[in-house]
Amino acid sequence: MSGSERSRSRRYGGGAPRRYPRSARVNEVLREVLADALERMEDLDERLGLLTITGVECEPDLRHAVVLFSSLSAEEEDALAEARVSLQAAVSSEVRLKRTPQLRFEADPAVAAGQRVEDILRHLPPPSPDALEGGEDGEGGEGEG
């Protein structure tokens, strides 16, 4: 291995390529730390007990992070606002980052969109019996012809 190859392998990490980007790894670590912290804080504030973190979206500069929850009532938002400093302290003590992101809490829009799709599907009229019979005749072609 020449000198330039060695310096290139050191510069780019050498070894095998990472499985997913740094931002995704940071988001996942933050999600795990915050979920554990919320679980521990449930004894102090029961409003935090039924919260489910669906994801964390941290900015690349690590200054801000949005914590997404499956649902978020006004009462739960108040509880999170009161616990924000403690949650940031948990991140600071458990994760080694250049800076600790300022946390913001929101309901996950993907969960709301999924719920809307389910509601639409539930309210669709059931298929007519004629439509079901037509599909069976077209596929059951054994013995014909």
N, C-alpha and C positions, 0 to 999 in steps of 0.2 A: 504494500500500500504506500503510495507516494505521500509526501507532506501535504500536498493540496487536497488529496482524498481524505486524509486524516482530519484536517481542519474542517472540511465540508461535513464529515460525519459528525464531528463534535458540534458544529454550528446548527445542524438540522436534527440533532438528537440521535443520530446513528440508528441502530436497531430497527425494529419493526415499526411501521407507521401506526399512529394512534387510531383507535377504532372510531372515535367521534371527536368533534372539535372541542377545544377548551371551554368555550362558552356553554356547551351542552353539559360538560362535566361539572362546571361551576354551578349551573342551574340545578342539577340533580343533587349535588352535595348540599346546597342551600335548602332545597326542598326537604331532604332527610333531617337536617339539623332543626329546621323550623317545626317540622311535624313532631319530632321528639320533644322540643321545648314546649309546644302547645299541649302535648300530652301531660307533661309534668305540671304545667300551669293550670290544668283542669281542676285540681284540688283547691286552688285559690279563687278561681272564677269559673263557675259551672257553665257560663255562656260559651266558653271556649271548647267545651267537651265534644260537641257534635260537628265541629268544623273539619272539613276534609280538604287538604291542599292538593290541587290537581296539577300544579306546576309553578315554576318560578321563571321569570324572564328578567335576567340581569343585563344591564347595559354593558357593552364591552369595556368601558372605563371603570366599571365597578362602583360608580357613584350612586346609582339608583337601581332598585329591583322591585318588580311588581310580583306580588304573591297572589296566585289565582286560587280561588276556592270554588267548590262545586256549587255552593249557594251562599248567600251572604245577606242576612237580614240587617235592619238598622241597629238592632240590639247587639248583634254580633260585631258589626262595624265599630260600635262604641267600645266594646270589650277589647277589640284588636288595637284600637287607637290608644287605649290605656296601657296595653301590654307591649306596644311597639318598641319602647326603649329596652325592655327586658329581652325581647326577641332579638333585637340588634346586638345586645350584649352577649346572648347565647351564640350568635353567629361569630362575633368577634373572638370569643374564647375557644370555640371549637374548630374554626376554619382559619387556616393561614392564608390570608389574602393581603394584597397591597393596601387596600382600604376596605372598610366595612360598608356595604351599600345601605343607603337609606331605604327603608321598606315602605311600600305602598300596598294596600290591600284592595282587591277587586274580585267580583264574581267572574268565573270563567265563561267567556262568551260561547265557547264550543259546547259547554253543557247546556246552555240555554237554546242554542241552535239545534242540538240533538233532541231536546225535549219538544221543540216546535215540530220537528219532523215526525216524532212519535205521535204527537197530537193530530197532525194531518193524516197520518196513516190510520189512526183509530177511527177517524170520522169519514173515511172513504166508504162508499156503499159496498157491500159484499158482492163478489162476482155473480152474475146470473148463472143458473144451472145450464142454460144453453151454451154459454161460453165455456163451461167446464167440459161438457160433452164433446164439443167441437175439437178441443185440444186432445182428447183421448183418442178419437177416431183417426186423426192424422198421424199419431205415433204408433198405433197398434197395427201395423201393416203386415204382420205375419199371416201366412196362409192365403193372402189375396193375390190375384193376378196370374 
